[in-house]
């Protein structure tokens, strides 16, 4: 997907910011929690900058997302509390996703996918220590701390090869797969609410983002 995909999109988002009822849009002003994106978009990146970020992390970003970075913005206004922003820091190029946790060093590792990750999650949950199985509280605490460490490692593995796109609130996040067979797909992580990490069908970044723009325009029209 190239220039035609994103033609006029930045202007549409900027128009939303000027709407009378823009503050009624979820995530825009943090009315329901979070900081809000205020419909602001970061400046687009240059071809050299995007290429440098790809080289640093050893990935080739999906074409529609890559074009967005070049033509619309490096992050900002978007679903939930807004898109994470790709920017250069002291550590090089990173996605600004406090709470989401893009594991930058594992972006080149293939995303494990649905069935494989579900099996691993079920097996891990099966091994969760039960206090009544231990002779004393100390032994249980040691076992439980070890289980929690495994949980952290497993979470990192689940999200290998994916970039955190946005925070939806309540610990829910959207992710874009950048490595492996599911590359280009958007997934939602609802594990914080006892849900699963699952794909939004075969939805790619462009369809996901443009759907948000269209639905937000409809909300603003209704509110007005």
C-alpha positions in Angstrom: 0.0 0.0 0.0 1.4 3.4 -0.9 0.6 7.0 -1.2 -3.0 6.6 -2.3 -3.8 4.6 0.8 -3.0 7.5 3.1 -3.8 10.4 0.9 -5.7 13.0 3.0 -5.7 10.9 6.2 -3.6 13.3 8.2 -5.9 16.2 7.2 -8.9 14.1 8.2 -7.5 13.5 11.7 -6.5 17.2 12.1 -10.1 18.1 11.2 -11.4 15.8 13.9 -9.4 17.8 16.5 -11.4 20.9 15.5 -14.8 19.3 15.8 -17.1 20.7 18.5 -17.6 17.3 20.1 -14.1 16.0 19.7 -13.7 15.6 23.5 -16.5 13.0 23.4 -14.3 10.6 21.5 -12.9 7.8 23.7 -9.2 8.2 24.4 -8.8 11.6 22.8 -8.7 13.7 26.0 -8.2 11.0 28.7 -11.8 11.5 29.9 -12.0 7.8 30.8 -8.4 7.4 32.0 -5.0 7.6 30.3 -3.5 10.8 28.9 -5.3 11.2 25.6 -3.9 11.8 22.2 -5.8 15.1 21.5 -5.9 14.1 17.8 -2.2 15.1 17.5 0.0 13.3 15.1 3.8 13.2 15.3 5.6 14.4 12.2 6.2 11.8 9.5 9.6 10.1 9.3 12.0 10.2 6.4 12.8 7.1 4.3 16.3 7.2 5.8 15.0 7.2 9.3 12.6 4.3 8.8 15.3 2.3 7.0 17.6 3.0 9.9 15.1 1.8 12.5 14.4 -1.4 10.4 18.1 -2.1 10.2 18.6 -1.6 13.9 16.0 -4.1 14.8 16.4 -6.4 11.9 12.9 -6.2 10.6 11.1 -5.1 7.4 8.0 -3.3 8.6 4.6 -4.2 6.9 4.1 -2.0 3.9 1.0 -0.2 5.0 2.4 0.7 8.4 5.7 1.7 6.9 3.8 4.0 4.5 1.9 5.5 7.4 5.1 6.4 9.1 6.4 8.1 6.0 3.2 9.9 4.9 1.0 10.4 8.0 3.1 10.4 11.1 5.4 8.5 13.4 2.6 8.0 15.9 0.0 9.9 17.9 -3.8 10.1 17.2 -5.3 6.7 16.8 -7.4 3.9 18.4 -7.6 3.9 22.2 -5.2 6.4 23.7 -3.3 6.8 20.5 -0.6 5.2 18.5 2.8 4.5 20.0 5.4 6.7 18.4 8.6 5.5 16.7 11.4 7.9 17.6 15.1 8.0 18.1 16.4 7.9 21.7 19.7 7.4 23.4 19.1 3.6 22.8 18.4 4.2 19.1 15.0 3.8 17.5 12.2 2.7 19.9 8.4 2.6 20.1 7.1 4.8 23.0 4.8 2.3 24.6 4.9 2.6 28.4 2.9 -0.3 29.7 2.7 -2.1 26.4 6.2 -3.4 26.4 7.5 -3.9 22.9 10.4 -6.2 23.3 12.6 -4.5 20.8 15.4 -7.1 21.0 13.0 -9.8 19.9 11.3 -8.0 17.0 13.2 -10.1 14.5 12.1 -13.4 16.2 9.0 -14.9 14.5 5.7 -14.2 16.3 4.5 -17.5 17.8 1.0 -17.3 16.6 -2.3 -18.4 18.0 -2.5 -22.1 18.6 1.1 -22.4 19.8 0.8 -19.5 22.3 -2.5 -20.8 23.6 -1.0 -24.3 24.3 1.9 -22.7 26.1 -0.4 -20.5 28.1 -2.6 -23.4 29.1 0.4 -25.5 30.2 1.8 -22.6 32.2 -1.5 -22.0 34.0 -1.6 -25.7 34.8 1.7 -25.4 36.6 0.6 -22.5 38.8 1.5 -23.4 42.4 -1.4 -24.0 44.9 -0.6 -23.1 48.5 -2.3 -26.2 49.9 0.2 -28.4 48.1 3.1 -27.0 50.1 4.2 -27.8 53.7 4.6 -24.1 54.6 4.1 -20.6 53.3 7.8 -20.0 52.6 8.0 -23.0 50.3 4.9 -21.8 48.5 6.3 -18.2 48.1 9.5 -19.5 46.6 7.6 -21.7 44.1 5.2 -18.9 43.2 8.0 -16.4 42.6 9.6 -18.8 40.3 6.3 -19.3 38.5 5.9 -15.6 38.1 9.4 -15.3 36.5 8.4 -18.0 34.0 5.2 -16.0 33.4 7.3 -12.9 32.5 9.5 -14.9 30.2 6.4 -16.5 28.5 4.8 -13.1 28.0 8.0 -11.8 26.3 7.9 -14.9 24.0 4.2 -14.4 23.2 5.0 -10.9 21.9 8.2 -11.7 20.0 8.1 -10.2 16.5 5.3 -7.7 17.4 5.1 -3.9 17.9 2.7 -2.5 20.5 0.4 -0.1 18.6 -2.0 1.3 21.2 -3.3 1.0 24.7 -7.1 0.5 24.9 -7.3 0.9 28.7 -7.6 -1.8 31.5 -4.4 -3.4 30.3 -5.6 -4.2 26.8 -3.3 -3.5 23.9 -3.3 -3.8 20.1 -0.2 -5.3 18.5 1.2 -5.3 14.9 3.0 -8.5 13.9 6.3 -7.6 12.1 8.0 -11.0 11.9 6.8 -14.5 11.1 3.9 -16.0 9.2 1.3 -13.6 10.7 3.4 -10.6 9.7 1.1 -7.6 8.9 -1.8 -8.7 11.1 -3.2 -6.7 14.0 -3.7 -8.7 17.3 -5.4 -7.7 20.5 -4.1 -8.7 23.9 -7.0 -9.1 26.4 -5.1 -11.2 28.9 -5.4 -8.6 31.6 -9.2 -9.3 31.6 -8.8 -13.1 31.5 -9.0 -13.1 27.8 -6.4 -14.1 25.2 -3.9 -12.7 22.7 -5.8 -13.1 19.5 -5.9 -11.8 15.9 -8.5 -9.4 14.6 -9.3 -11.7 11.7 -6.9 -11.0 8.9 -7.0 -7.3 9.6 -3.9 -5.3 8.7 -2.8 -1.9 9.9 -4.3 0.2 7.2 -7.8 -1.3 7.6 -7.5 -1.1 11.4 -6.5 2.5 11.4 -8.9 3.7 8.7 -11.7 2.0 10.4 -11.0 4.1 13.5 -10.9 7.3 11.4 -14.2 6.5 9.8 -15.9 5.5 13.1 -14.6 8.5 14.9 -15.9 10.8 12.1 -19.3 9.2 12.6 -19.2 9.7 16.4 -18.3 13.4 15.9 -21.2 13.8 13.4 -23.7 12.1 15.8 -22.4 14.1 18.7 -22.9 17.3 16.8 
